[in-house]
């Protein structure tokens, strides 16, 4: 389970024209993408400019992170980082 947590990437500053399919194609050259999901505005259903890409392995995610962070995609400089999988208000050190 810990492997799955470290294999999810957070991608920000995406173009509003980016689709889930385009995001998956963009990142699939680094490994098997199990999910590529844009976050959308609930009212307008337009992408908010960020999303998540999940890989089968942490190694594939790290390859994508190194290759894609700081790249220009669709005229936008994007940032890629390991996704924070903790729920808000949850602190790993305070678990009893």
N, CA, C and O of each residue as an XYZ file, in Angstrom:
384
protein
N       0.814     -1.195      0.000
C       0.000      0.000      0.000
C       0.854      1.253      0.000
O       0.513      2.240     -0.652
N       1.973      1.220      0.735
C       2.853      2.384      0.766
C       3.403      2.684     -0.627
O       3.609      3.847     -0.972
N       3.644      1.644     -1.432
C       4.133      1.836     -2.786
C       3.149      2.643     -3.619
O       3.562      3.510     -4.389
N       1.858      2.378     -3.479
C       0.840      3.108     -4.220
C       0.822      4.575     -3.810
O       0.623      5.455     -4.648
N       1.030      4.840     -2.518
C       1.019      6.212     -2.030
C       2.148      7.028     -2.649
O       1.957      8.201     -2.970
N       3.314      6.426     -2.820
C       4.458      7.137     -3.369
C       4.468      7.160     -4.893
O       5.353      7.768     -5.493
N       3.505      6.513     -5.519
C       3.487      6.460     -6.983
C       2.493      7.458     -7.571
O       2.236      7.434     -8.775
N       1.933      8.334     -6.740
C       0.993      9.338     -7.224
C       1.681     10.702     -7.286
O       2.336     11.131     -6.337
N       1.515     11.369     -8.429
C       2.115     12.682     -8.636
C       1.047     13.759     -8.708
O      -0.062     13.525     -9.189
N       1.392     14.931     -8.227
C       0.543     16.111     -8.322
C       1.123     16.977     -9.437
O       2.310     17.303     -9.413
N       0.298     17.349    -10.409
C       0.744     18.143    -11.555
C      -0.021     19.466    -11.533
O      -1.251     19.475    -11.543
N       0.707     20.580    -11.502
C       0.040     21.886    -11.420
C       0.420     22.785    -12.599
O       1.373     22.522    -13.333
N      -0.364     23.855    -12.748
C      -0.207     24.864    -13.796
C      -0.513     24.316    -15.189
O       0.079     24.758    -16.175
N      -1.426     23.365    -15.272
C      -1.823     22.801    -16.569
C      -2.725     23.773    -17.323
O      -3.424     24.584    -16.714
N      -2.705     23.687    -18.627
C      -3.585     24.482    -19.474
C      -5.035     24.081    -19.219
O      -5.325     22.927    -18.904
N      -5.928     25.034    -19.359
C      -7.354     24.721    -19.181
C      -7.883     23.859    -20.324
O      -9.004     23.355    -20.254
N      -7.088     23.686    -21.368
C      -7.488     22.835    -22.493
C      -6.996     21.396    -22.345
O      -7.318     20.549    -23.178
N      -6.224     21.109    -21.302
C      -5.725     19.759    -21.070
C      -6.881     18.848    -20.662
O      -7.732     19.232    -19.860
N      -6.903     17.643    -21.218
C      -7.936     16.660    -20.877
C      -7.298     15.511    -20.087
O      -6.074     15.396    -20.028
N      -8.134     14.669    -19.486
C      -7.639     13.485    -18.782
C      -6.840     12.597    -19.730
O      -5.786     12.077    -19.366
N      -7.350     12.428    -20.950
C      -6.683     11.577    -21.935
C      -5.320     12.146    -22.331
O      -4.344     11.406    -22.451
N      -5.260     13.462    -22.531
C      -3.989     14.106    -22.884
C      -2.986     13.975    -21.746
O      -1.807     13.711    -21.984
N      -3.443     14.157    -20.516
C      -2.573     14.025    -19.346
C      -2.012     12.605    -19.266
O      -0.825     12.419    -18.997
N      -2.854     11.620    -19.496
C      -2.404     10.222    -19.455
C      -1.388      9.941    -20.554
O      -0.362      9.307    -20.305
N      -1.668     10.409    -21.774
C      -0.727     10.211    -22.891
C       0.613     10.882    -22.604
O       1.670     10.321    -22.893
N       0.562     12.069    -22.042
C       1.761     12.844    -21.751
C       2.686     12.117    -20.780
O       3.907     12.147    -20.936
N       2.102     11.467    -19.782
C       2.898     10.818    -18.746
C       3.119      9.325    -18.979
O       3.926      8.717    -18.276
N       2.434      8.721    -19.935
C       2.535      7.272    -20.123
C       3.869      6.827    -20.702
O       4.191      5.640    -20.636
N       4.644      7.722    -21.258
C       5.935      7.296    -21.806
C       6.951      6.943    -20.714
O       8.023      6.417    -21.013
N       6.615      7.234    -19.443
C       7.526      6.933    -18.340
C       7.140      5.669    -17.579
O       7.859      5.242    -16.676
N       6.002      5.067    -17.943
C       5.567      3.845    -17.280
C       4.068      3.663    -17.436
O       3.408      4.393    -18.176
N       3.545      2.670    -16.722
C       2.123      2.354    -16.805
C       1.341      3.302    -15.895
O       1.480      3.265    -14.672
N       0.515      4.152    -16.514
C      -0.319      5.087    -15.771
C      -1.630      4.384    -15.430
O      -2.376      3.982    -16.323
N      -1.904      4.239    -14.145
C      -3.143      3.582    -13.724
C      -4.295      4.570    -13.628
O      -5.458      4.181    -13.729
N      -3.975      5.864    -13.429
C      -5.014      6.894    -13.384
C      -4.398      8.246    -13.714
O      -3.304      8.576    -13.256
N      -5.119      9.021    -14.515
C      -4.762     10.412    -14.794
C      -6.052     11.200    -14.633
O      -7.006     11.008    -15.387
N      -6.075     12.089    -13.647
C      -7.328     12.757    -13.297
C      -7.108     14.250    -13.080
O      -6.292     14.662    -12.256
N      -7.853     15.046    -13.836
C      -7.854     16.490    -13.647
C      -8.900     16.845    -12.604
O      -9.952     16.211    -12.531
N      -8.612     17.849    -11.803
C      -9.595     18.338    -10.843
C     -10.413     19.403    -11.561
O      -9.868     20.328    -12.164
N     -11.749     19.249    -11.483
C     -12.641     20.165    -12.204
C     -13.493     20.978    -11.244
O     -13.798     20.543    -10.134
N     -13.866     22.159    -11.690
C     -14.789     22.999    -10.939
C     -16.146     22.296    -10.932
O     -16.643     21.931    -11.997
N     -16.761     22.095     -9.758
C     -18.026     21.359     -9.718
C     -19.176     22.069    -10.428
O     -20.108     21.422    -10.906
N     -19.113     23.381    -10.497
C     -20.206     24.127    -11.122
C     -20.075     24.165    -12.646
O     -21.040     23.903    -13.364
N     -18.873     24.495    -13.133
C     -18.688     24.665    -14.580
C     -18.149     23.422    -15.286
O     -18.224     23.314    -16.510
N     -17.607     22.487    -14.510
C     -16.976     21.274    -15.041
C     -15.732     21.571    -15.875
O     -15.297     20.723    -16.654
N     -15.159     22.754    -15.722
C     -13.908     23.087    -16.407
C     -12.733     22.726    -15.506
O     -12.824     22.863    -14.286
N     -11.635     22.266    -16.093
C     -10.458     21.914    -15.291
C      -9.926     23.125    -14.524
O      -9.949     24.250    -15.022
N      -9.449     22.874    -13.309
C      -8.913     23.935    -12.454
C      -7.423     24.186    -12.706
O      -6.844     25.095    -12.111
N      -6.800     23.395    -13.577
C      -5.389     23.620    -13.893
C      -4.429     22.726    -13.133
O      -3.216     22.927    -13.188
N      -4.957     21.747    -12.430
C      -4.081     20.785    -11.767
C      -4.752     19.417    -11.741
O      -5.961     19.287    -11.930
N      -3.928     18.407    -11.501
C      -4.463     17.052    -11.496
C      -3.482     16.079    -10.881
O      -2.452     16.470    -10.333
N      -3.819     14.805    -10.981
C      -3.027     13.740    -10.381
C      -2.768     12.650    -11.404
O      -3.637     12.314    -12.209
N      -1.559     12.102    -11.361
C      -1.180     10.977    -12.221
C      -0.658      9.886    -11.303
O       0.229     10.125    -10.483
N      -1.216      8.676    -11.444
C      -0.801      7.554    -10.606
C      -0.157      6.482    -11.478
O      -0.689      6.104    -12.521
N       0.996      6.003    -11.029
C       1.746      4.960    -11.732
C       1.646      3.644    -10.980
O       1.272      3.605     -9.808
N       1.989      2.564    -11.679
C       2.023      1.253    -11.040
C       3.144      1.160    -10.020
O       3.016      0.444     -9.026
N       4.250      1.879    -10.250
C       5.382      1.772     -9.322
C       5.970      3.147     -9.002
O       5.804      4.116     -9.742
N       6.645      3.181     -7.893
C       7.306      4.403     -7.449
C       8.453      4.781     -8.395
O       8.719      5.963     -8.612
N       9.123      3.782     -8.949
C      10.242      4.028     -9.867
C       9.759      4.781    -11.112
O      10.407      5.724    -11.564
N       8.619      4.355    -11.657
C       8.060      5.032    -12.827
C       7.658      6.466    -12.488
O       7.875      7.384    -13.278
N       7.075      6.645    -11.315
C       6.663      7.987    -10.881
C       7.879      8.897    -10.738
O       7.826     10.064    -11.127
N       8.962      8.381    -10.190
C      10.172      9.193    -10.016
C      10.778      9.584    -11.367
O      11.273     10.699    -11.531
N      10.736      8.656    -12.336
C      11.229      8.978    -13.686
C      10.421     10.119    -14.287
O      10.984     11.056    -14.852
N       9.100     10.039    -14.165
C       8.223     11.080    -14.707
C       8.442     12.408    -13.995
O       8.468     13.458    -14.637
N       8.599     12.375    -12.690
C       8.818     13.588    -11.912
C      10.071     14.306    -12.393
O      10.049     15.513    -12.635
N      11.155     13.567    -12.530
C      12.422     14.169    -12.966
C      12.330     14.716    -14.389
O      12.883     15.775    -14.683
N      11.639     14.003    -15.267
C      11.574     14.405    -16.669
C      10.581     15.537    -16.928
O      10.822     16.382    -17.790
N       9.473     15.563    -16.196
C       8.390     16.497    -16.525
C       8.351     17.769    -15.678
O       7.774     18.767    -16.111
N       8.940     17.762    -14.504
C       8.904     18.947    -13.655
C       9.666     20.097    -14.323
O      10.835     19.957    -14.682
N       8.985     21.229    -14.482
C       9.603     22.393    -15.105
C       9.545     22.396    -16.622
O      10.171     23.247    -17.254
N       8.813     21.470    -17.222
C       8.665     21.424    -18.686
C       7.554     22.349    -19.139
O       6.657     22.690    -18.369
N       7.626     22.748    -20.393
C       6.556     23.547    -20.988
C       5.631     22.591    -21.743
O       6.060     21.870    -22.644
N       4.362     22.601    -21.358
C       3.349     21.743    -21.978
C       2.182     22.638    -22.374
O       1.623     23.351    -21.541
N       1.822     22.595    -23.649
C       0.734     23.429    -24.170
C       0.944     24.901    -23.831
O      -0.001     25.619    -23.504
N       2.206     25.341    -23.916
C       2.519     26.744    -23.674
C       2.570     27.149    -22.210
O       2.703     28.335    -21.906
N       2.466     26.185    -21.295
C       2.477     26.480    -19.859
C       3.622     25.744    -19.184
O       3.882     24.580    -19.490
N       4.303     26.415    -18.273
C       5.343     25.798    -17.455
C       4.639     24.995    -16.364
O       3.938     25.566    -15.529
N       4.822     23.674    -16.366
C       4.132     22.846    -15.376
C       5.093     22.429    -14.265
O       6.310     22.387    -14.448
N       4.511     22.126    -13.117
C       5.273     21.630    -11.980
C       4.722     20.275    -11.587
O       3.510     20.058    -11.570
N       5.640     19.358    -11.268
C       5.264     17.998    -10.888
C       5.943     17.694     -9.558
O       7.137     17.938     -9.386
N       5.166     17.159     -8.626
C       5.724     16.760     -7.332
C       4.984     15.532     -6.829
O       3.905     15.198     -7.320
N       5.570     14.866     -5.850
C       4.897     13.711     -5.249
C       3.663     14.225     -4.541
O       3.728     15.204     -3.797
N       2.534     13.565     -4.770
C       1.266     14.001     -4.180
C       1.270     13.761     -2.677
O       1.780     12.750     -2.193
N       0.694     14.710     -1.951
C       0.512     14.561     -0.512
C      -0.740     13.726     -0.303
O      -1.843     14.191     -0.590
N      -0.592     12.510      0.188
C      -1.730     11.602      0.298
C      -2.382     11.620      1.681
O      -3.337     10.884      1.927
N      -1.866     12.466      2.589
C      -2.491     12.567      3.909
C      -3.755     13.399      3.819
O      -3.837     14.343      3.033
N      -4.724     13.047      4.617
C      -5.959     13.830      4.663
C      -5.694     15.114      5.456
O      -4.846     15.114      6.349
N      -6.404     16.208      5.149
C      -6.205     17.450      5.896
C      -6.396     17.229      7.389
O      -7.341     16.567      7.819
N      -5.481     17.798      8.174
C      -5.569     17.676      9.615
C      -4.951     16.397     10.157
O      -4.884     16.206     11.371
N      -4.504     15.529      9.277
C      -3.902     14.267      9.690
C      -2.400     14.434      9.706
O      -1.810     14.907      8.735
N      -1.778     14.047     10.808
C      -0.337     14.175     10.943
C       0.233     12.799     11.258
O      -0.159     12.174     12.244
N       1.147     12.330     10.436
C       1.682     10.981     10.594
C       2.381     10.789     11.945
O       2.410      9.675     12.468
N       2.940     11.856     12.513
C       3.664     11.723     13.780
C       2.743     11.722     14.988
O       3.168     11.343     16.080
N       1.489     12.137     14.820
C       0.590     12.221     15.967
C      -0.336     11.010     16.104
O      -1.243     11.011     16.936
N      -0.108      9.979     15.289
C      -0.953      8.791     15.384
C      -0.636      8.049     16.671
O       0.524      7.952     17.069
N      -1.669      7.526     17.320
C      -1.456      6.857     18.607
C      -1.414      5.368     18.461
O      -1.242      4.655     19.449
